[in-house]
Amino acid sequence: MDLNDLNIFQTVAKHESVSKAALELNYVQSNVTARIKLLEKELQTPLFYRHKRGMILNTEGKRLLEHSREILSKMEELKRAFQDKTNPSGVLEIGIVETVIALPEILSSYNSKYPDVELSLKAGVTDQLLQEVVDMKLDGAFVTGPIRHPLIDQVEVIQEKLVLVTKGSGFSVEDITTKPLLLYNKGCGYRGRLESWMKVEGIIPKQVMEFGTFGTIIGSVAAGIGITILPESSVADLAANGTVFCHRIPEPYREVTTIFIRRKDAYLTNTLQCFIDEIEARTGQALARQPELT
């Protein structure tokens, strides 16, 4: 069934005349008549009482009129939702690494401006979230960067410093060989930096314990179970009150950048464009397309 046929049907019903409907729609009368007959054939029932002065809806026609008004109204609503640049709506699926310090401010501002958007957040590690953006399972994601991928566009969100986090104030590199490392699962950008540093220094950790959430990791560190690596900003409050202590790692492993990524050849919806605009407004950075790898 063609939606335009429903529009023709409504116009004929309004005027109770094929000729008047054809005049309003700028169609030839034979085309209007043919479309009404096709509609009746599809529904397997007459829709009008026909008489010399025109045609009026029968019972089945009145039923269809009610349904057609609802259908066409919904279609207009759908068009407005996608065409309205100032009032995006729908679901926006965003991936996050849990320690993005700028995220609450971005989300709060976006929610205030666009209350009709439903934000769906999925936590994960960088490699996992990158793959889900590439596979178009997520609209975008906050991950540890930079990322060099031919299908990815990115915008810098924040630069931070990574620190080793322990329960006690005293720390030496040898502690890594005697205490467990409490880390996110494989694919975490912070973990990758730590492993690169340890490899260069020839440090072999006593044990690596993998966790999926920030709360579990930092709670375990505070309990004295082991050592972790995190952005300094994510543990600033705990460090200030003495719950944990932070220790620097050397350059170039210390600096970490959080970026927002999206698949560059995916259709950029108004909803996602407004989200990117909010990030850029908060960070002063513009979405940067990465050169293709050669």
ROKOL-543302 format. One record per residue: x, y, z of N, C-alpha, C in turn; residue in one letter. Coordinates in steps of 0.02 Angstrom, whole numbers, plus 50000, padded with zeros to 5 digits. Layout:
BEGIN
XYZXYZXYZA ...
END
This chain:
BEGIN
500424994050000500005000050000500445006250000M 500305010649954500695016849947500405022149993D 500835025650030500595030950074500245036450035L 500465037549973500145042749933499425040849916N 499285034249912498605031949900498155033949958D 498425033650019498035035750077497895043150075L 498365047050051498255054250044497715055649992N 497735052049936497215052749884496545050849913I 496525045249949495905042849980495615048250026F 496025051150068495785056250115495505062350078Q 495835064250024495615070149986494935068849953T 494855062949925494205061149895493665061049949V 493835058150007493355057850063493155064850085A 493635069350086493485076150108493015079750060K 493135079049995492745082649945492135078749922H 492125072149937491595067749913491535068149837E 492115069049806492125070049733492815068449705S 492855064349653493495062949621493745069049585V 493305072649551493525078449511493805083949556S 493485085149614493735090349659494395088249691K 494445081749707495075079249735495635079749685A 495485078149622495995078549569496235085649560A 495775090449565495945097549558496405099749614L 496245097749676496675099649733497365096549729E 497385090349709498025086649707498415087849642L 498105091249594498405092449529498545085849491N 498065081149498498095074749462497545074649409Y 497615070349359497055069249314496545064749349V 495905065549332495375061849366495465054249359Q 495675052049300495755044849289496275041849336S 496785045749353497305043249399497015042449470N 496615047449491496305047049557495835041149561V 495435040249510494965034649508495335027949510T 495875027449473496265021249470496575019749538A 496825024849573497135023649638496635021549690R 496035024349687495505022249735495305015049722I 495235013249658495055006349641495595001449663K 496235003449655496784999149677496784998149752L 496625003549788496585003149861496034998449882L 495454998949850494894994549865495064987249849E 495444986249796495644979449778496124976549830K 496594980649853497064978249904496714976549969E 496224980549988495864979350050495274974650042L 495134972949979494604968149963493924970349990Q 493784976949982493124979550003493014986349971T 492394987949951492234994749929492314999649988P 492505005749972492615010850024492115016650019L 491755017049962491295022649951490625020049926F 490095024149942489465023549906489515028449847Y 489415025949787489475030149728488775032149704R 488695038549687488055040949662488205046249609H 487675048949579487755053449523488125059849541K 488025062249602488335068549622489035067749653R 489255061449660489925060449689489975053849725G 490325053749782490405047649821490515049349894M 490225045149938490315046250010490575039750041I 490895040450097491195034650130490655029950156L 490785023450146490365018450180490685016650247N 490445011550280490695009750346491435007950344T 491625003950295492335002050289492765007950271E 492495012450231492855018550213492995022950274G 492485023250318492575027250380493105024250425K 493135017550426493655014150466494345015750438R 494405015450372495045016950341495245024250351L 494755028750349494905035750358495225036950427L 494965033650477495235034350545495955031850548E 496065025950518496745023150519497225027150477H 496985029650419497435033350374497655039950405S 497205043050442497385049350475497945048150527R 497875042650562498385040950612499055039350579E 499025035450525499645033550490499995039550461I 499625043850426499945049750394500185054750446L 499825055150501500045059550556500705057150585S 500765050550594501385047750620501965048950571K 501825048350507502345049450457502585056750458M 502125061450466502315068450471502735069750533E 502535066450588502905067050650503615064350642E 503665058750606504325055650593504765060350552L 504475063350500504865067950458505105073850499K 504665076650541504855082450581505425080650629R 505385074550657505905072450704506585072150672A 506615070050609507255069450575507465075950542F 506995080150526507145086450492507275092150539Q 507075091350603507135096850652507845097250677D 508225102050651508925102750670509015105350741K 508525108950766508595112050831508325107850888T 507955102450873507665098450926507735091050910N 508355088350911508455081250895508115076750946P 507965070650925507635065850969507865058850950S 507645053950988507815047050975508325044451025G 508635038851008509125035651053509825036851026V 510275038751071510985039651054511385034751096L 511725030051062512095024751097512835026551097E 513095027751157513785030151165514175025351211I 514785023751189515235019751230515685024251272G 515885021751330516315025851374516835021351409I 517435024151417517885021551468517695025151532V 517695021651587517365024151647517685030251680E 518285031951662518645037151698518665043851661T 518215045051615518205051351578517945056951623V 518405061051647518225066151696517765071451667I 517805072751601517395077951569516695075551551A 516575068951556515945066151532515325068851568L 515305069151634514695071651667514485078551645P 514975082951635514815089851614514515089851543E 514815085851499514565085451430513865082651428I 513745077151465513095073951466512565078451497L 512735081751551512265086251584512045091851538S 512515094951505512365100451459511935098051401S 512125092251373511755089551315511045087751335Y 510955084551394510285082751417509855088951428N 510155094251452509775100351465509525103451399S 509945103151348509765106251284509295101951244K 509375095251249508995090651206508655085251247Y 508155087051284507825082251330507455076551294P 507335077251229506985071951192507445066351169D 508095067151181508585061951162508675057251221V 508645050851208508775045751259509495043351251E 509915045051301510615043051299510705036151329L 511005031651290511155024951313511915024151317S 512175022951377512905022651388513125015451399L 513675013651367513955006951375514685007651394K 514875004951453515565005251476515964999551446A 516605000851434517044995751407517754998251403G 518184994251373518884996251362518964998751291V 519505002251278519595005651214519535001151154T 519884995551154519874991151095519174988551080D 518814986751133518134984151125517674989451097Q 517704995551126517265000951104517425003151032L 518065003251015518265004950947517945000050898L 517974993650913517694988650868516944989450861Q 516604991250915515874992050913515684998150873E 516095003350873515975009150831516085007350758V 516625003650743516765001450675516194997050649V 515924992650693515384988150674514704991550675D 514684998150691514075002150694513584999550747M 513844996550800513424994650856513355000450905K 513815005250900513785011350940513815017350894L 513465022850912513505028950872514185032350879D 514485031550938515135034550951515385032051018G 516005034051037516275031751100516835036251124A 516885036951190517455040251222517975034851237F 518575035551209519095030451217519765033851228V 520265029751243520945032251250521265032751181T 521545038551166521825039651100522555041551102G 522825043451045522475044050981522355037250948P 521875037050902521715031050864521905032350791I 522245027650761522385028050689522015022350656R 521455024150624521035019050592520715022450531H 520725019150473520465022350412519715023850413P 519335020750459518615021850461518395026550517L 518875029350554518705033050614518865040450610I 518385044650631518485051650644518535052450720D 518905057450743518985058350816519045065650835Q 518845067150897518935073750925519235073050994V 519735076951009520055076651074519595079651127E 519525076051183519095078351237519495081251294V 520015077651317520415079951373521085076451374I 521605079951395522255077051406522375076451481Q 522635070751501522745069551572523405066051584E 523575065251648524175061651667523995055151702K 524325049851682524215043351715524675042951777L 524405039751828524795038651889524695031451913V 525195028951948525115022651984524775024152050L 524285020152069523895021352128523995015652178V 524165017552240524285012552292523915014552356T 523895009852403523585011452468524045015552511K 524695014052509525175017552551525555022952515G 525865027452554526235033052524526905030852496S 527195025652525527845023352502527765018852441G 528195019952391528155015852331528835015752296F 529005009952270529585009252226529395004652169S 529775005052114529625000952056529624993552074V 530034991552121530064984552141529404982052170E 528984986652194528334984552221527904980952169D 528014982652105527624979452052527794971952047I 528394970252068528604963252065528394959352127T 528114962852177527924959452239527184959952255T 526834964552221526114965452233525724964652168K 525114962252171524714961452109524564968152076P 524534967952010524284973651972523534972651960L 523134977651978522414977351971522224981551910L 522054978351854521974981951791521314980351758L 521114984951713520544983551669520724977751623Y 520214974951590520324969351545520764971451486N 521044966551451521454967851392521084972551344K 521454977151314521154981951269521084988751300G 521234989351365521214995851400521824999951381C 521725006251364522275010651345522755011851402G 522505012751464522945013851521523385007751532Y 523085002051529523464995851538524004995151485R 523844997051424524324996751370524935001051383G 524825007151411525375011551427525825008551481R 525515005751532525895002751587526294996751562L 525984992651521526344986751496526934988751451E 526844994151412527404996451370527984998851413S 527825002451466528355004851511528714999051545W 528334994251571528634988551605529074984451558M 528864983951495529254980151446529924983551434K 529924990251426530544993951416531004993351476V 530704993651536531104993451597531284986351619E 530994981351584531134974451603530794972351668G 530234975451683529874973951746529374968351733I 529404963251773528934957651768528474957851829I 527834959151820527384959651878527284952951912P 527164953251977527034947152015526414943651990K 525874947651978525234944851959524804950351929Q 524404948751880523924953451852523224950951866V 522824955051900522134953451914521694958051873M 521244955251833520834959151787520154960651818E 519924966851808519274969051833518904972851778F 518244973251784517844976451733517604983351750G 517654985451814517384991951833517874995951875T 517815002551870518245007151908518145006151983F 517505005452004517365004752075517704998752106G 517704993152070518024987152096518774987952101T 519074990952050519804991952049520014996552106I 519705002452111519945007252161519775004952232I 519215001352239519054998552304519554993452327G 519794989452279520294984252295520964987352311S 521144992752276521764996352292521724999252362V 521165002452378521075005452444521095000252499A 520914994052482520934988652531521634985652538A 522114988052497522794985652502522944979352463G 522504977552416522604971352379523144972052326I 523204977952296523704978652244523774985752219G 524064986452159524234992852128523854993452062I 523674999552043523355000451978523635006651944T 523415007851882523595013851844522955017051820I 522885023651832522275027251815522445034551800L 521995038251766522095045551760522085048751829P 522535053351841522585056551906521935059851927E 521575062851878520955066351894520415061651922S 520435055351902519905050651923519965048651997S 520565049752026520665047852096520865053852138V 520775059852112521005065952147520675066652216A 520025065452220519685066252284519925061052335D 520015054852312520255049552357520965050952380L 521375053652335522055055352354522075061152403A 521615065852394521595071752438521445069852510A 521025064752519520855062952588521265057052614N 521785055052576522245049952600522015042852593G 521455041752557521225034852546521705030952503T 521985034252452522485031252408523035036452396V 523585034052367524145038552351524335037652278F 524545043252247524715043152176525465043852166C 525725040352116526445040352102526545041052027H 526985045452007527085046851936527445041051901R 527295040451835527675036051792528035040551741I 528575038251712528975042651668528635044051601P 528865049451569528675050851500529005045551455E 528735043951398528125046551367527495042751386P 527535038551437526975034151455526465037751499Y 526655043551526526235046951574525635050451542R 525735053551485525195057451453524675052951421E 524045054451432523495050651401522975055551376V 522695054051318522185058351288521545054451280T 521005057251304520345054351292520055057651230T 519795053551184519505056151122518805053351114I 518415056851072517755054251053517815052050980F 517595045950966517655043250899516975041550869I 516935041750804516345039550767516585036650700R 516175032450671516345029750605516205035250553R 516705037050514516655042950472516195042050412K 516085035750390515645034850332514935033050352D 514785033050418514105031850441513695038350435A 513045037550423512615043450418512625047450483Y 512765053850478512815058150537512125061050552L 511785058150601511115060450620511155067150655T 510595070750657510565077050693510715075950767N 510495070350793510595068750864511335068350880T 511715064550838512425063850850512805070250834L 512595073950782512935080250765512895085150823Q 512305085450854512235090050912512665087850970C 512755081250978513185078651031513915080551018F 514125079850955514805081750937514905089250946I 514395093150926514435100450936514525102151009D 514195098551053514255099751125514965098151149E 515245092651125515935090951143516415096451120I 516335098551058516775103651030516705110351067E 516085111851088515975118051125516315117751193A 516335111851223516625110951289517385110451287R 517645107951232518365106751228518745111651184T 518385115051140518705119551093519065115951037G 518915109351030519235105350978518715103750924Q 518955102650864518525100750809518645093450790A 518125090350764518185083350744518715082850688L 519195078550700519755077950653519735071350618A 519745071550552519765065450513520485063150509R 520585056750525521255053950523521435051850452Q 522065052750432522265050450365522255042950362P 522095040450303522075033150295522785030350300E 522815024450331523455021150339523725018750272L 524365019150262524665016850200525185011450215T 
END
